[in-house]
Amino acid sequence: MITQRFNTHFPWRMSGRAKNNHFFGFAFLLNYVCDNLPDYGKALEIGSYMGESTQMIAASGIFSEIHTIDPFKGTEDFNKEFDYTWSKVKSEYNKNTRYFDNIYHHQGYSYDEVPKLSNGEFEFIYIDASHKYEDVKKDIELCLPKLKYKGIIAGHDYSWSDVKKAVDEKFNPEEVIVFLDSSWAYIKN
């Protein structure tokens, strides 16, 4: 099965390289998180899809709890490209997260689920849901109050123009770190 981090479609990889930048880039992000967080408590992932990054977050051992939000419905280009159903995607999520008892999934859209969470509850938040400008902007706005002081907010696909625009409008681009897989990170001041 072609996936987004573990068994990537070859054209997704950097041209001429055999390594999986979608896996290594996220691993580098997790290393950065480990080195820069004052406390290891809770993580929140918006847009967990197949649960590959969720599994990596859990396997890192950095967090006591990992909360994920995904509706497992809607429009997803990856599903269209590889003829995946949302049922298959959810099944993969369940397989990838099955070994961890500290993952809590909230099935729904971020705009419905994030407001239910407590402010200042998370040390790390990763946004990888819709890549449309207004949606990324809204996810950042919803998530920032949920992040502790000096916590890290991050996301995927900074190379996408809408994502970059939303991130750069909210944070000083000189303080945003970008990783090999196009993940970005910012430490909340």
Phi, psi and omega per residue, in radians:
M1 nan 2.268 3.061
I2 -1.336 2.283 3.137
T3 -2.251 3.120 -3.050
Q4 -1.565 -0.351 -3.136
R5 -2.216 -0.712 -3.035
F6 -1.483 -0.781 -3.109
N7 -2.271 1.221 -3.009
T8 -1.229 2.667 3.046
H9 -1.178 2.234 -3.002
F10 -0.861 -0.766 3.127
P11 -1.050 -0.330 3.109
W12 -1.252 -0.459 -3.105
R13 -1.254 2.740 3.110
M14 -1.023 2.432 -3.053
S15 -1.005 2.319 3.071
G16 1.344 0.055 -3.118
R17 -2.006 2.495 3.139
A18 -1.570 -0.286 -3.082
K19 -1.296 2.733 -3.123
N20 -1.640 1.646 -3.101
N21 -1.138 -0.448 3.130
H22 -1.231 -0.526 3.056
F23 -1.403 -0.944 -3.071
F24 -1.108 -0.682 3.124
G25 -1.044 -0.741 3.127
F26 -1.214 -0.630 3.074
A27 -1.086 -0.711 3.093
F28 -1.111 -0.690 3.080
L29 -1.057 -0.807 3.142
L30 -1.092 -0.640 3.068
N31 -1.104 -0.743 3.086
Y32 -1.060 -0.776 3.118
V33 -1.039 -0.829 -3.133
C34 -1.035 -0.712 -3.112
D35 -1.306 -0.365 -2.983
N36 -2.025 -0.058 3.099
L37 -1.576 2.315 3.104
P38 -1.268 -0.542 -3.131
D39 -2.355 2.650 3.094
Y40 -1.982 1.800 -3.115
G41 -2.160 -1.662 -3.030
K42 -2.036 2.566 3.055
A43 -2.105 2.645 3.074
L44 -2.276 2.280 3.086
E45 -2.095 2.120 3.094
I46 -1.713 2.028 -3.097
G47 1.524 1.282 -3.067
S48 -1.521 -0.345 3.095
Y49 0.814 -2.021 -3.093
M50 -1.431 -0.029 3.086
G51 1.389 0.282 3.141
E52 -1.201 -0.843 3.111
S53 -1.220 -0.552 3.060
T54 -1.041 -0.792 3.125
Q55 -1.074 -0.725 3.135
M56 -1.158 -0.707 3.087
I57 -1.065 -0.805 -3.129
A58 -1.162 -0.748 -3.109
A59 -1.169 -0.384 3.122
S60 -1.152 -0.429 -3.124
G61 1.293 0.174 -3.082
I62 -1.311 -0.564 -2.952
F63 -2.042 2.478 3.084
S64 -1.351 -0.512 3.105
E65 -2.433 2.490 3.035
I66 -2.238 2.105 3.100
H67 -1.848 2.339 3.112
T68 -2.132 2.598 3.100
I69 -2.280 2.172 3.049
D70 -2.828 2.371 3.138
P71 -1.435 -0.288 -3.024
F72 0.925 0.770 3.023
K73 -2.835 2.950 -3.135
G74 1.893 -2.827 -3.105
T75 -1.738 2.278 3.107
E76 -2.512 2.026 -3.117
D77 -1.011 -0.649 -3.130
F78 -1.065 -0.690 3.093
N79 -1.078 -0.766 3.139
K80 -1.126 -0.789 -3.074
E81 -1.089 -0.649 -3.073
F82 -1.952 0.183 3.083
D83 1.024 0.794 3.106
Y84 -1.693 2.467 3.027
T85 -1.645 2.819 3.090
W86 -1.134 -0.529 3.080
S87 -1.091 -0.730 3.112
K88 -1.170 -0.729 3.121
V89 -1.073 -0.810 3.136
K90 -1.113 -0.667 3.079
S91 -1.065 -0.732 3.090
E92 -1.133 -0.710 3.075
Y93 -0.989 -0.850 -3.122
N94 -1.090 -0.681 3.100
K95 -1.140 -0.781 -3.079
N96 -1.216 -0.402 -3.088
T97 -1.892 0.072 -2.987
R98 -1.129 -0.403 -3.082
Y99 -1.533 -0.041 -3.012
F100 -2.029 2.225 3.138
D101 -1.709 0.151 3.133
N102 -1.939 0.306 3.085
I103 -1.834 2.246 -3.127
Y104 -2.147 2.036 -3.103
H105 -1.692 2.363 3.059
H106 -1.980 1.822 -3.085
Q107 -1.437 1.990 -3.133
G108 2.850 -3.067 3.121
Y109 -1.559 2.633 -3.084
S110 -0.994 -0.672 -3.097
Y111 -1.173 -0.336 3.048
D112 -1.644 -0.637 -2.998
E113 -1.556 -0.686 -3.087
V114 -1.062 -0.731 3.135
P115 -1.063 -0.327 3.120
K116 -1.355 -0.258 -3.098
L117 -1.527 2.696 -3.097
S118 -1.343 2.527 3.045
N119 -1.157 2.517 3.111
G120 1.156 0.404 -3.038
E121 -1.525 -0.413 -2.951
F122 -2.024 2.487 3.040
E123 -1.554 -0.442 -3.079
F124 -2.500 2.296 3.069
I125 -2.272 2.285 3.141
Y126 -2.121 2.161 -3.085
I127 -1.891 2.068 3.110
D128 -2.606 0.960 -3.136
A129 -1.866 -2.173 3.092
S130 -1.094 2.513 -3.140
H131 -1.844 0.223 3.082
K132 -1.376 2.478 -3.065
Y133 -0.841 -0.963 -3.078
E134 -1.081 -0.628 -3.132
D135 -1.250 -0.750 3.108
V136 -1.115 -0.780 3.119
K137 -1.012 -0.785 -3.138
K138 -1.147 -0.735 3.119
D139 -1.085 -0.723 3.100
I140 -1.085 -0.822 -3.136
E141 -1.073 -0.705 3.122
L142 -1.184 -0.663 -3.013
C143 -1.438 -0.571 -3.061
L144 -0.943 -0.747 3.106
P145 -1.151 -0.371 -3.118
K146 -1.421 -0.225 -3.075
L147 -1.585 2.364 3.064
K148 -1.221 2.765 3.021
Y149 -1.020 2.339 -3.087
K150 1.233 0.154 3.024
G151 -1.307 2.955 -3.103
I152 -1.982 2.174 2.990
I153 -1.822 2.397 -3.060
A154 -2.575 3.055 3.109
G155 -2.947 -3.087 -3.081
H156 -2.013 2.819 2.990
D157 1.142 0.769 3.041
Y158 -1.051 -0.389 3.126
S159 -1.275 -0.243 3.070
W160 -1.378 2.337 -3.028
S161 -1.046 -0.698 3.141
D162 -1.168 -0.688 3.113
V163 -1.149 -0.854 3.140
K164 -1.007 -0.767 -3.135
K165 -1.067 -0.811 -3.122
A166 -1.131 -0.738 -3.133
V167 -1.174 -0.813 -3.090
D168 -1.175 -0.484 3.093
E169 -1.271 -0.539 -3.071
K170 -1.558 -0.607 -3.054
F171 -2.167 2.706 3.054
N172 -1.159 2.030 -3.101
P173 -0.974 -0.457 3.115
E174 -1.253 -0.276 3.132
E175 -1.795 0.019 3.110
V176 -1.613 2.220 3.096
I177 -1.669 2.362 3.127
V178 -2.062 2.377 -3.057
F179 -1.893 3.004 -3.048
L180 -0.949 -0.577 -3.112
D181 -1.595 0.142 -3.113
S182 1.359 0.268 2.959
S183 -1.263 2.639 3.098
W184 -2.191 2.745 3.113
A185 -2.574 2.577 3.132
Y186 -2.506 2.326 3.088
I187 -1.581 2.155 -3.098
K188 -1.185 2.187 3.101
N189 -1.633 nan nan
